[in-house]
């Protein structure tokens, strides 16, 4: 999908260097968005694990 988007942007712009700059910015934003989503999922999973551990009775 990323290669397709880069190809469309490069094809839509008359100047290759301008199209490449725009493409690289879009790819960077997509990677940043993916990293933020992954970080939030990991943080949520850790909170759930801690909540389950706190609610479980202690075994002796």
C-alpha positions as CSV (number, residue, x, y, z in Angstrom):
1,X,0.0,0.0,0.0
2,X,2.8,2.4,0.8
3,X,4.6,1.8,-2.5
4,X,1.3,2.5,-4.3
5,X,0.8,5.8,-2.5
6,X,4.3,6.9,-3.2
7,X,3.8,6.0,-6.9
8,X,0.6,7.9,-7.1
9,X,2.1,11.0,-5.5
10,X,5.2,10.8,-7.7
11,X,3.0,10.5,-10.8
12,X,0.7,13.3,-9.7
13,X,3.4,15.9,-9.3
14,X,5.2,17.3,-12.3
15,X,8.5,17.8,-10.4
16,X,10.1,14.5,-9.2
17,X,12.0,16.1,-6.3
18,X,8.9,17.8,-5.0
19,X,6.9,14.6,-5.4
20,X,9.6,12.6,-3.6
21,X,9.6,15.1,-0.7
22,X,5.9,14.9,-0.3
23,X,6.0,11.1,-0.5
24,X,8.6,10.8,2.1
25,X,6.7,13.1,4.5
26,X,3.6,11.0,4.0
27,X,5.5,7.8,4.7
28,X,7.0,9.3,7.8
29,X,3.6,10.4,9.1
30,X,2.3,6.9,8.5
31,X,5.2,5.3,10.4
32,X,4.7,7.8,13.2
33,X,1.0,7.0,13.4
34,X,1.7,3.3,13.4
35,X,4.3,3.7,16.2
36,X,1.8,5.7,18.3
37,X,-0.9,3.1,17.8
38,X,1.4,0.3,18.8
39,X,2.6,2.2,21.9
40,X,-1.0,2.8,23.0
41,X,-1.9,-0.9,22.5
42,X,1.1,-2.1,24.6
43,X,0.4,0.4,27.3
44,X,-3.3,-0.7,27.4
45,X,-2.3,-4.3,27.6
46,X,0.1,-3.6,30.5
47,X,-2.6,-1.8,32.4
48,X,-5.0,-4.7,31.9
49,X,-2.4,-7.2,33.1
50,X,-1.8,-5.1,36.2
51,X,-5.5,-4.8,36.9
52,X,-6.0,-8.6,36.6
53,X,-3.0,-9.3,38.8
54,X,-4.3,-6.9,41.4
55,X,-7.8,-8.4,41.4
56,X,-6.7,-12.0,41.6
57,X,-6.4,-13.5,45.1
58,X,-2.9,-14.1,46.3
59,X,-1.8,-17.8,46.4
60,X,0.2,-19.0,49.2
